Amino acid sequence: MTIVTTRKIDQLGRLSLPAEIRRKKKWEKGDLIAFYNTDGVITVDLHLPDYERLCSVCGKPEYKLSVGNLNVCDDCLEESIRVVKENRKAAASSASKS
């Protein structure tokens, strides 16, 4: 993981979000920011109401994995893994025929 910048927490426990990160994430004044803890890894992102937390692939209202700005549900994750395995198998098969 690359450190983009560092900030100190002030006496009141506040942390300033760097402008370059706010611009990149398109966060604006008044946006609600959420802190997520996934297996001890803290991520910071725009808080979305539950109805906006949709799978980026199929649109289901739940997801298991976030990759960048993509949210992927269990079904789409399993389908992606299946397709990757099939593609690897096909590539290995064609390589062995060469």
DRENPA-3360 file (N, C-alpha, C; in nm, 2 decimals, always signed):
BEGIN
1 = MTIVTTRK = +0.08/-0.12/+0.00/+0.00/+0.00/+0.00/+0.09/+0.12/+0.00 ~ +0.05/+0.22/-0.08/+0.13/+0.34/-0.10/+0.07/+0.45/-0.01 ~ +0.16/+0.52/+0.07/+0.11/+0.63/+0.15/+0.11/+0.75/+0.06 ~ -0.01/+0.82/+0.05/-0.03/+0.93/-0.04/+0.02/+1.06/+0.04 ~ -0.03/+1.07/+0.17/+0.01/+1.18/+0.25/-0.02/+1.14/+0.40 ~ +0.03/+1.22/+0.49/+0.00/+1.19/+0.63/-0.06/+1.32/+0.69 ~ -0.14/+1.30/+0.79/-0.20/+1.41/+0.87/-0.20/+1.38/+1.02 ~ -0.19/+1.48/+1.10/-0.20/+1.46/+1.24/-0.34/+1.48/+1.29;
9 = IDQLGRLS = -0.38/+1.40/+1.39/-0.50/+1.42/+1.46/-0.49/+1.53/+1.56 ~ -0.59/+1.63/+1.56/-0.57/+1.74/+1.65/-0.62/+1.70/+1.79 ~ -0.62/+1.80/+1.88/-0.66/+1.78/+2.02/-0.80/+1.73/+2.04 ~ -0.89/+1.76/+1.94/-1.03/+1.72/+1.95/-1.05/+1.59/+1.88 ~ -0.95/+1.53/+1.83/-0.96/+1.40/+1.76/-1.00/+1.41/+1.61 ~ -0.99/+1.53/+1.56/-1.03/+1.56/+1.42/-0.91/+1.53/+1.33 ~ -0.95/+1.49/+1.21/-0.85/+1.46/+1.10/-0.89/+1.54/+0.98 ~ -0.80/+1.61/+0.92/-0.83/+1.68/+0.79/-0.80/+1.59/+0.67;
17 = LPAEIRRK = -0.90/+1.58/+0.58/-0.89/+1.50/+0.46/-0.82/+1.58/+0.36 ~ -0.70/+1.54/+0.30/-0.63/+1.62/+0.20/-0.71/+1.65/+0.08 ~ -0.70/+1.77/+0.03/-0.77/+1.82/-0.09/-0.75/+1.73/-0.21 ~ -0.63/+1.68/-0.23/-0.61/+1.59/-0.35/-0.69/+1.46/-0.34 ~ -0.71/+1.41/-0.22/-0.79/+1.29/-0.20/-0.94/+1.33/-0.22 ~ -0.98/+1.44/-0.16/-1.12/+1.48/-0.18/-1.16/+1.50/-0.33 ~ -1.06/+1.57/-0.40/-1.08/+1.59/-0.55/-1.09/+1.46/-0.62 ~ -1.00/+1.37/-0.59/-0.99/+1.24/-0.66/-1.12/+1.16/-0.64;
25 = KKWEKGDL = -1.17/+1.16/-0.51/-1.29/+1.08/-0.48/-1.42/+1.16/-0.51 ~ -1.40/+1.29/-0.55/-1.52/+1.38/-0.58/-1.61/+1.40/-0.46 ~ -1.54/+1.41/-0.34/-1.61/+1.44/-0.22/-1.63/+1.59/-0.21 ~ -1.74/+1.63/-0.16/-1.77/+1.78/-0.15/-1.80/+1.81/+0.00 ~ -1.80/+1.94/+0.03/-1.84/+1.99/+0.16/-1.98/+1.94/+0.19 ~ -1.99/+1.88/+0.31/-2.12/+1.83/+0.36/-2.14/+1.68/+0.33 ~ -2.06/+1.62/+0.25/-2.07/+1.47/+0.23/-2.05/+1.40/+0.36 ~ -2.12/+1.29/+0.37/-2.11/+1.20/+0.49/-2.00/+1.10/+0.46;
33 = IAFYNTDG = -1.90/+1.09/+0.53/-1.79/+1.00/+0.51/-1.80/+0.88/+0.61 ~ -1.78/+0.76/+0.57/-1.79/+0.64/+0.65/-1.65/+0.58/+0.67 ~ -1.63/+0.52/+0.79/-1.51/+0.45/+0.81/-1.55/+0.30/+0.83 ~ -1.49/+0.21/+0.75/-1.52/+0.07/+0.74/-1.40/-0.01/+0.80 ~ -1.43/-0.11/+0.88/-1.33/-0.20/+0.93/-1.36/-0.34/+0.88 ~ -1.27/-0.38/+0.79/-1.28/-0.51/+0.73/-1.16/-0.59/+0.76 ~ -1.17/-0.69/+0.85/-1.06/-0.77/+0.89/-0.94/-0.69/+0.94 ~ -0.97/-0.58/+1.01/-0.87/-0.50/+1.07/-0.81/-0.39/+0.98;
41 = VITVDLHL = -0.86/-0.39/+0.85/-0.82/-0.29/+0.76/-0.92/-0.18/+0.76 ~ -0.88/-0.06/+0.79/-0.98/+0.06/+0.79/-0.98/+0.12/+0.65 ~ -1.09/+0.14/+0.60/-1.11/+0.21/+0.47/-1.20/+0.33/+0.49 ~ -1.19/+0.43/+0.42/-1.27/+0.55/+0.43/-1.33/+0.58/+0.30 ~ -1.46/+0.60/+0.30/-1.53/+0.62/+0.17/-1.66/+0.70/+0.19 ~ -1.72/+0.74/+0.09/-1.85/+0.81/+0.10/-1.95/+0.72/+0.15 ~ -2.03/+0.77/+0.25/-2.13/+0.69/+0.30/-2.25/+0.69/+0.21 ~ -2.30/+0.58/+0.17/-2.42/+0.57/+0.09/-2.54/+0.51/+0.16;
49 = PDYERLCS = -2.66/+0.55/+0.15/-2.77/+0.49/+0.21/-2.78/+0.34/+0.16 ~ -2.84/+0.25/+0.23/-2.85/+0.11/+0.20/-2.90/+0.09/+0.06 ~ -2.99/+0.17/+0.01/-3.05/+0.15/-0.12/-2.95/+0.18/-0.23 ~ -2.84/+0.25/-0.20/-2.74/+0.28/-0.30/-2.62/+0.19/-0.30 ~ -2.62/+0.09/-0.20/-2.52/+0.00/-0.19/-2.55/-0.13/-0.28 ~ -2.54/-0.11/-0.41/-2.58/-0.21/-0.50/-2.45/-0.28/-0.56 ~ -2.47/-0.40/-0.61/-2.37/-0.47/-0.68/-2.35/-0.39/-0.81 ~ -2.22/-0.36/-0.85/-2.19/-0.29/-0.97/-2.22/-0.37/-1.09;
57 = VCGKPEYK = -2.23/-0.50/-1.08/-2.24/-0.59/-1.20/-2.39/-0.61/-1.23 ~ -2.46/-0.66/-1.13/-2.60/-0.70/-1.15/-2.71/-0.61/-1.09 ~ -2.66/-0.52/-0.99/-2.76/-0.43/-0.93/-2.83/-0.48/-0.81 ~ -2.79/-0.60/-0.76/-2.86/-0.65/-0.64/-2.82/-0.56/-0.52 ~ -2.92/-0.55/-0.43/-2.90/-0.45/-0.32/-2.80/-0.50/-0.21 ~ -2.72/-0.60/-0.23/-2.62/-0.63/-0.13/-2.49/-0.67/-0.21 ~ -2.38/-0.66/-0.14/-2.25/-0.70/-0.20/-2.16/-0.75/-0.10 ~ -2.06/-0.83/-0.14/-1.97/-0.89/-0.05/-1.83/-0.82/-0.05;
65 = LSVGNLNV = -1.79/-0.78/-0.17/-1.66/-0.73/-0.19/-1.66/-0.60/-0.26 ~ -1.57/-0.51/-0.21/-1.55/-0.38/-0.28/-1.41/-0.38/-0.34 ~ -1.40/-0.34/-0.47/-1.27/-0.33/-0.53/-1.27/-0.19/-0.60 ~ -1.19/-0.10/-0.54/-1.20/+0.03/-0.59/-1.34/+0.09/-0.57 ~ -1.39/+0.13/-0.68/-1.53/+0.19/-0.67/-1.64/+0.09/-0.71 ~ -1.60/-0.04/-0.73/-1.69/-0.15/-0.77/-1.73/-0.23/-0.65 ~ -1.86/-0.26/-0.64/-1.91/-0.35/-0.53/-1.96/-0.47/-0.60 ~ -1.92/-0.59/-0.55/-1.96/-0.72/-0.62/-2.03/-0.81/-0.52;
73 = CDDCLEES = -2.15/-0.86/-0.56/-2.22/-0.95/-0.47/-2.17/-1.09/-0.48 ~ -2.21/-1.18/-0.39/-2.17/-1.32/-0.39/-2.18/-1.39/-0.52 ~ -2.30/-1.38/-0.59/-2.33/-1.44/-0.71/-2.23/-1.40/-0.82 ~ -2.21/-1.27/-0.83/-2.12/-1.21/-0.94/-1.98/-1.25/-0.91 ~ -1.94/-1.25/-0.78/-1.81/-1.29/-0.74/-1.78/-1.44/-0.78 ~ -1.88/-1.52/-0.75/-1.86/-1.67/-0.79/-1.86/-1.68/-0.94 ~ -1.94/-1.61/-1.01/-1.94/-1.62/-1.16/-1.81/-1.57/-1.21 ~ -1.75/-1.46/-1.16/-1.62/-1.41/-1.20/-1.51/-1.51/-1.18;
81 = IRVVKENR = -1.51/-1.58/-1.06/-1.41/-1.68/-1.03/-1.43/-1.80/-1.13 ~ -1.55/-1.84/-1.16/-1.57/-1.95/-1.25/-1.52/-1.91/-1.39 ~ -1.55/-1.79/-1.44/-1.50/-1.75/-1.57/-1.35/-1.74/-1.58 ~ -1.29/-1.69/-1.47/-1.14/-1.69/-1.47/-1.08/-1.83/-1.47 ~ -1.14/-1.92/-1.40/-1.09/-2.06/-1.40/-1.10/-2.12/-1.54 ~ -1.21/-2.10/-1.60/-1.23/-2.15/-1.73/-1.13/-2.09/-1.83 ~ -1.11/-1.96/-1.82/-1.01/-1.90/-1.91/-0.87/-1.95/-1.89 ~ -0.83/-1.97/-1.77/-0.70/-2.02/-1.74/-0.69/-2.17/-1.79;
89 = KAAASSAS = -0.79/-2.24/-1.77/-0.79/-2.38/-1.82/-0.78/-2.38/-1.97 ~ -0.86/-2.30/-2.04/-0.85/-2.29/-2.19/-0.71/-2.25/-2.24 ~ -0.65/-2.15/-2.17/-0.52/-2.10/-2.20/-0.42/-2.21/-2.18 ~ -0.43/-2.28/-2.07/-0.33/-2.39/-2.05/-0.34/-2.50/-2.15 ~ -0.47/-2.53/-2.19/-0.49/-2.63/-2.29/-0.44/-2.59/-2.43 ~ -0.46/-2.47/-2.47/-0.40/-2.42/-2.60/-0.25/-2.41/-2.59 ~ -0.19/-2.38/-2.48/-0.05/-2.37/-2.47/+0.01/-2.51/-2.48 ~ -0.05/-2.61/-2.42/+0.00/-2.74/-2.43/-0.01/-2.81/-2.57;
97 = KS = -0.10/-2.76/-2.65/-0.11/-2.81/-2.79/-0.01/-2.74/-2.88 ~ +0.05/-2.63/-2.84/+0.15/-2.56/-2.92/+0.28/-2.63/-2.92;
% end
